[in-house]
């Protein structure tokens, strides 16, 4: 959970983001990398960002992976971009 300065309560990081990385010094949520997703709020571990499977992709901070468009593919899990056939 993320504490907003001056707020009366903490706020959960939204899906696709996490807080509490060991190297994190700011008070903001960090996005999951492109090619990964997290469908849950209030995550605190990089392990909560899962690889998108073959045939799907995501942009950074995604809560879900997106199917590749017709005529395009992605054979490797965790890769951000797809390739045109």
C-alpha atoms as one frame of an Amber mdcrd trajectory, in Angstrom:
protein
   0.000   0.000   0.000   1.121   3.486  -0.781   0.830   6.334   1.698  -0.274
   9.612   0.128   1.295  12.558   1.926  -1.384  14.445   3.829  -3.935  11.680
   3.240  -5.875  10.064   6.040  -5.514   6.548   4.568  -3.182   4.485   2.418
  -3.978   3.688  -1.216  -3.415   0.327  -2.902  -1.299   0.250  -6.035  -3.606
  -0.565  -8.936  -3.425  -3.763 -10.981  -0.319  -3.827 -13.173   1.725  -1.953
 -10.569   3.533  -2.799  -7.329   5.219  -1.069  -4.387   7.979  -2.010  -1.995
  10.888  -3.053  -4.199  14.165  -3.150  -2.224  15.734  -0.465  -4.439  12.622
   1.730  -4.397  13.192   5.077  -2.698  10.195   7.024  -3.979   6.630   6.851
  -2.761   5.037   5.850  -6.059   3.841   2.566  -7.483   6.155   0.887 -10.023
   4.700  -0.586 -13.211   5.200  -4.167 -14.305   7.509  -4.242 -17.338   6.217
  -4.593 -20.894   5.605  -8.284 -21.645   4.387  -8.863 -18.076   1.091  -8.312
 -16.252  -0.435  -8.286 -12.792  -4.184  -8.544 -12.371  -4.236  -7.837  -8.650
  -4.013  -4.663  -6.581  -1.702  -4.020  -3.597   1.199  -6.176  -4.857   4.619
  -5.788  -3.217   6.850  -8.270  -5.043   8.250  -8.326  -8.592   7.129 -11.983
  -8.641   3.554 -10.618  -8.872   4.335  -9.484 -12.444   3.795 -12.589 -14.580
   5.055 -13.182 -18.136   2.487 -12.873 -20.909   2.286 -16.231 -22.649   3.069
 -17.064 -26.249   0.527 -15.451 -28.559  -0.087 -12.530 -26.178   1.700  -9.283
 -25.287   1.387  -6.284 -22.964   2.582  -2.742 -22.536   4.195  -1.674 -19.244
   1.736  -1.516 -16.338  -0.770  -3.944 -17.840  -3.366  -5.728 -15.748  -3.977
  -8.261 -18.560  -2.170  -9.543 -21.643  -3.603  -8.869 -25.098  -3.911 -11.479
 -27.855  -1.724 -10.841 -30.879  -3.580  -9.394 -33.848  -4.468 -11.535 -36.873
  -1.364 -12.152 -38.974   1.016 -11.544 -36.033   2.544 -13.852 -33.447   4.753
 -13.964 -30.345   6.412 -17.297 -29.699   8.349 -16.379 -26.527   6.711 -15.711
 -23.155   7.572 -12.449 -21.387   8.530 -10.569 -24.555   6.842  -7.211 -25.064
   6.344  -7.133 -28.845   4.870  -9.401 -31.442   6.145 -10.137 -34.973   4.309
  -9.822 -38.271   3.886 -13.127 -40.154
